[in-house]
Amino acid sequence: MPSHESRPTIRIPGTTSHTIAPRAGRRSDEGTLRYLKAGTGAPVVLLHTVRTQAEHFRDLIPLIADRYTVYALDLPGMGYSEIVPGASYDEPAMRAGVERLLTELDLNDVTLVGESMGAVLALTAAADLPERVRRVVAVNAYDFRGGIARSGLLARGVVGGVLTPGVGPVVAGVEPKPVVRRILQGGLVDRTALREDYLDELLRVGGRPGYPSVARAVYRNMPSLIAARSRYPEVKAPVHLVYGEKDWSRPSDREANRKLLPAAEFTQVPKAGHFIALERPDVLADLLNAVA
């Protein structure tokens, strides 16, 4: 487990925190993964967005834990998962972390629920592990050019600065609270859905040694998330595509994914943005709980 000083400050009732350590002889850049577990029933695995962590689903978990065993993963290098110097944070490496969770815990009949970057990873992990995945719920898939930079002028400036050679690491390591708040609120219609204690938790994680390098690597590897769309037609499990009406994706982005996944169900959530798990966890809970 992380040290006492690096434990999260947010408590989600009914959850317990666990870790998955790398196995001997595996890839040298694999680190320990942290996940939250709650509930009983068939497994649901929750995969968070860019620059967030398992607590992103703090309001969703209690709504589904009486029906499912819920696993909320901190993706590699994010949240309280281990930061491994020099590790890759491209889509295949992040997907490998998701697949470690499923295989190390021997999860079967899994519903993968991912938001943003997590939606891409849910789809590609399902393509790799069809024998383990029952269903995929992909929320606001982050597989289009621009990504969070579409949040607004401030986000474009910050992301551009993070990616700039030379000064990029410095910019990535400076996260004034008002700036982070404004960028994240750019993914919300109801800006009050970004609670102050959660924002504080994200900033606390951002202060972990090595985290700015992780954040920069994720933004630099955005093209790998876009490239991963080529894997979507390989998914054999039923897919439900969910988009906020005001998500950063454009109608053309959404239609392109519908063409890649012609059998997928499709839901557009009115008056919701990119972070549906924060704004409308009830919508996701209803969608999950309605399935037998």
C-alpha positions in Angstrom: 0.0 0.0 0.0 1.1 3.6 -0.4 2.7 5.2 2.6 0.5 6.9 5.2 1.5 10.3 3.8 0.3 9.4 0.3 -3.0 7.9 1.1 -6.1 9.5 -0.3 -8.1 11.9 1.8 -11.5 11.0 0.3 -13.3 8.0 1.8 -15.9 6.2 -0.2 -18.2 4.2 2.1 -18.0 0.5 1.7 -14.8 0.5 -0.3 -11.5 -1.1 0.5 -8.1 -0.3 -1.0 -5.9 -3.0 -2.6 -2.8 -3.3 -4.7 -1.4 -5.5 -7.4 2.3 -5.9 -7.4 4.3 -6.8 -10.5 5.2 -10.4 -10.9 8.8 -11.5 -11.1 10.1 -11.7 -14.7 7.5 -9.3 -16.1 8.1 -6.0 -17.8 10.6 -3.8 -16.0 8.3 -0.8 -16.3 5.3 -2.4 -14.6 4.6 -0.8 -11.2 2.2 -1.6 -8.4 -1.4 -0.8 -9.2 -3.9 0.4 -6.7 -7.6 -0.3 -6.9 -10.7 0.2 -4.8 -13.2 -2.7 -4.2 -16.8 -2.6 -3.0 -20.0 -4.6 -3.2 -21.0 -8.1 -4.2 -22.1 -9.7 -7.5 -20.8 -9.8 -11.0 -17.6 -7.7 -11.5 -17.7 -4.2 -12.8 -14.4 -2.5 -13.5 -14.3 1.3 -13.6 -11.6 3.1 -15.6 -11.1 6.8 -15.0 -10.3 9.9 -17.1 -7.1 11.7 -18.0 -5.6 13.4 -14.9 -8.0 11.8 -12.4 -8.1 8.5 -10.3 -10.4 5.9 -8.8 -12.1 8.5 -6.6 -13.5 9.9 -9.8 -16.3 7.3 -9.3 -17.0 8.2 -5.7 -20.7 8.9 -6.4 -21.2 6.1 -8.8 -19.8 3.2 -6.7 -22.5 3.4 -3.9 -25.2 3.4 -6.5 -24.1 0.0 -8.0 -22.3 -1.8 -5.2 -25.5 -3.6 -4.0 -25.6 -5.3 -7.4 -22.0 -5.6 -8.5 -18.6 -6.2 -7.1 -17.0 -2.9 -8.2 -13.3 -2.5 -8.9 -12.1 1.1 -9.5 -8.6 1.1 -10.8 -5.9 3.8 -10.6 -4.4 3.6 -14.0 -0.6 3.1 -14.2 1.2 6.1 -12.7 -2.0 7.8 -11.8 -3.8 8.3 -8.5 -1.8 6.1 -6.1 -0.5 3.5 -8.5 3.2 3.4 -8.6 5.2 5.9 -10.7 8.0 4.0 -12.5 10.7 6.2 -13.9 11.0 5.9 -17.6 7.7 3.8 -18.0 5.6 4.2 -21.1 2.2 5.8 -20.8 1.0 5.2 -24.3 -2.3 3.4 -24.9 -0.8 -0.2 -25.1 1.0 0.3 -21.7 -2.1 1.7 -20.0 -4.2 -1.1 -21.5 -1.7 -3.6 -20.1 -2.4 -2.2 -16.6 -6.2 -2.8 -17.1 -5.5 -6.3 -18.3 -3.3 -7.0 -15.3 -6.2 -6.2 -13.1 -8.5 -8.6 -14.9 -6.0 -11.5 -15.2 -4.3 -11.2 -11.8 -7.6 -11.2 -10.0 -9.0 -13.8 -12.5 -12.1 -11.7 -13.2 -14.7 -13.1 -15.6 -18.1 -12.0 -16.9 -16.8 -8.5 -16.5 -18.5 -5.2 -17.4 -15.9 -2.7 -18.3 -17.0 0.9 -17.7 -14.6 3.6 -18.8 -14.9 7.4 -19.1 -12.7 9.5 -21.4 -9.3 7.8 -21.7 -10.8 4.9 -19.7 -13.5 4.4 -22.4 -10.8 3.8 -25.0 -9.0 1.4 -22.7 -12.2 -0.5 -21.9 -12.8 -1.1 -25.6 -9.3 -2.1 -26.4 -9.0 -4.4 -23.3 -12.3 -6.0 -24.4 -10.8 -6.6 -27.8 -7.8 -8.4 -26.2 -9.7 -10.4 -23.6 -13.1 -11.4 -25.1 -13.3 -14.5 -22.9 -13.4 -12.3 -19.8 -15.5 -9.3 -20.9 -19.2 -9.5 -20.9 -20.1 -5.9 -21.8 -18.5 -2.5 -22.4 -19.9 0.9 -21.4 -17.7 3.6 -23.1 -18.4 7.1 -21.8 -17.2 10.1 -23.8 -14.3 8.2 -25.5 -11.2 10.4 -25.6 -10.1 9.3 -29.0 -10.2 12.5 -31.0 -7.7 15.3 -31.8 -7.5 18.1 -29.3 -8.9 16.3 -26.3 -9.0 18.4 -23.2 -7.6 21.3 -25.2 -11.2 21.7 -26.5 -12.2 22.7 -22.9 -11.3 26.2 -23.7 -8.5 28.7 -24.3 -6.9 28.2 -20.9 -6.7 24.4 -21.4 -5.2 24.9 -24.9 -2.5 27.1 -23.4 -1.7 24.8 -20.6 -1.6 21.6 -22.7 0.5 23.4 -25.3 2.9 24.5 -22.6 3.1 21.0 -21.2 4.0 19.7 -24.6 6.6 22.4 -25.4 10.2 21.1 -25.5 12.4 22.4 -22.7 9.7 24.2 -20.6 7.2 21.4 -20.7 8.3 19.6 -17.5 8.2 22.9 -15.7 4.7 23.7 -16.9 3.5 20.2 -16.0 4.8 20.6 -12.5 2.9 23.9 -11.8 -0.8 23.4 -11.1 -2.4 26.5 -9.6 -5.7 25.5 -8.0 -7.8 28.1 -9.9 -6.3 27.0 -13.2 -6.9 23.3 -12.6 -10.5 24.1 -11.4 -11.3 26.1 -14.5 -9.9 23.5 -16.9 -11.8 20.7 -15.3 -15.0 22.7 -15.1 -14.7 23.1 -18.8 -15.8 19.5 -19.0 -18.9 20.1 -17.0 -22.3 21.7 -17.6 -23.0 21.8 -13.9 -19.7 23.3 -12.6 -20.7 22.6 -8.9 -20.2 18.9 -9.7 -16.4 19.4 -9.3 -16.3 19.3 -5.5 -13.6 21.1 -3.6 -12.3 18.1 -1.7 -12.0 16.1 -4.9 -10.1 19.0 -6.6 -7.8 19.1 -3.5 -7.2 15.4 -3.8 -6.2 15.7 -7.5 -3.8 18.5 -6.7 -2.4 16.4 -3.8 -1.7 13.5 -6.2 -0.3 16.0 -8.7 2.4 16.8 -6.1 3.7 13.2 -5.9 7.3 12.9 -7.0 7.4 12.1 -10.7 3.8 12.8 -11.4 4.4 15.8 -13.7 6.4 13.4 -16.0 3.4 11.0 -16.0 1.0 13.8 -16.9 3.3 15.1 -19.7 3.7 11.6 -21.1 0.0 11.0 -21.2 -0.6 14.2 -23.2 2.3 13.4 -25.5 0.8 9.9 -26.2 -2.6 11.2 -27.1 -2.1 10.0 -30.7 -1.9 6.4 -29.4 -5.5 6.8 -28.0 -6.6 8.0 -31.4 -4.8 5.1 -33.2 -6.5 2.7 -30.8 -9.8 3.3 -32.5 -8.7 0.9 -35.2 -9.2 -1.9 -32.5 -12.9 -1.1 -31.8 -14.3 -3.4 -34.5 -12.5 -6.3 -32.8 -14.7 -6.0 -29.7 -17.0 -9.0 -29.5 -18.9 -8.0 -26.3 -22.0 -5.8 -26.5 -21.0 -2.1 -26.4 -22.9 0.9 -25.1 -21.6 4.3 -26.2 -22.5 7.1 -23.9 -21.9 10.8 -24.6 -22.7 14.0 -22.8 -24.6 16.4 -25.0 -21.9 19.0 -24.3 -18.9 16.6 -24.4 -15.7 17.8 -26.0 -16.2 15.3 -28.9 -18.0 16.7 -32.0 -21.0 15.0 -33.6 -18.6 13.8 -36.4 -16.4 12.1 -33.7 -19.4 10.3 -32.2 -20.7 9.3 -35.6 -17.3 7.9 -36.6 -17.4 5.6 -33.5 -21.0 4.5 -34.3 -19.8 3.4 -37.7 -16.9 1.5 -36.2 -19.3 -0.2 -33.7 -22.6 -0.4 -35.7 -24.2 -2.9 -33.2 -23.5 -0.6 -30.2 -26.3 1.0 -28.2 -26.1 4.7 -28.0 -27.1 7.2 -25.3 -26.7 11.0 -25.3 -27.1 12.5 -21.9 -28.8 15.9 -22.0 -27.1 18.9 -20.3 -24.0 16.9 -19.4 -20.4 17.4 -20.4 -17.2 15.3 -20.5 -17.3 14.1 -16.8 -20.6 12.3 -16.6 -19.4 10.2 -13.6 -19.2 13.5 -11.7 -22.3 15.2 -13.1 -24.8 12.4 -13.7 -23.7 9.2 -11.9 -27.4 8.3 -11.6 -27.5 7.9 -15.4 -24.6 5.4 -15.4 -26.0 3.6 -12.4 -29.5 3.3 -14.1 -27.8 2.0 -17.3 -25.8 -0.6 -15.4 -28.6 -1.7 -12.9 -31.1 -2.1 -15.8 -29.1 -5.1 -17.1 -30.0 -8.5 -15.9 
